[in-house]
Structure formats: C-alpha cells, structure tokens
Amino acid sequence: MGVLAKTAKVDNWIERLPAGMRTAFNRSIIYRCAVHLHREQGYPAGRALATAINWCRSTLKSGDIKNWPGKQTVNPGSLAQMAAALALWESMKAYAKAHKG
C-alpha cells in the first residue's frame, strides 16, 4: 500500500494482491485522498482509507462535497475517477476474499 503501509500492518490483505491491482489502487483517487488524510491531517492509516472510501461514495451519491457551503458542482472527470476507484476497491475485496489462504 506504499505510503500507508509503513504505518499499517505489513502483512495486510492489500499487500497480498497481485502487483497490477496494487499499482492501479496506488494511482486511484481513493489512495491519493487517504495519503493526504494520513500525511496532512494525521489520520491513522486505516481511518484515512475508510474516510477516503466514504468520501467517494457520498460524493458519487449526492454529486456534492460535504462540509462546503452551498451546492458544489463536481467535475464529471472526478466523478468518473471516483466510480472507477470504488469499482477497483470492490474487485480488490472480492479477490482477497476468494484467495484467502
């Protein structure tokens, strides 16, 4: 998990994923958000990742960014990145569950 793995358990399920899947995740908007929350805001790695995932889900659902005044118009390209990152996250979870061992 790159930057976040330095503080999390080394032997976590994300580290056991295929290299291509991990690389795609490391380029995703979820990962970039989690790294920001971890480095800049001081969140623990697990909480940063959970917060980033929930941020993507809520932004996709409402089309608005929470905690900003008024209705925000989110760039369609950013929404597409969020949708792709969430799809990747779900496929990562499914792969890890199928290949437990």
C-alpha angles and dihedrals in degrees: 000000000000114000095013093049092066090071100030127070109292093222099056127140094256091058089055094057121105114278094247093054092048091049092051090049092050088057095047126109090240092059093045091051092047092050090051092050091047098046103032103030099032097236117161111254096253094047091046091054094046091048092050092051092048090047090055093047095049094044092051092046097049103022086226134099114238122235094025117111116252129000113318123208108220117210110256089227090058091049089052090051090050092050091049092047092050091048089051091048091053091048090049091053092048092049092049092049093049093048100045111143 
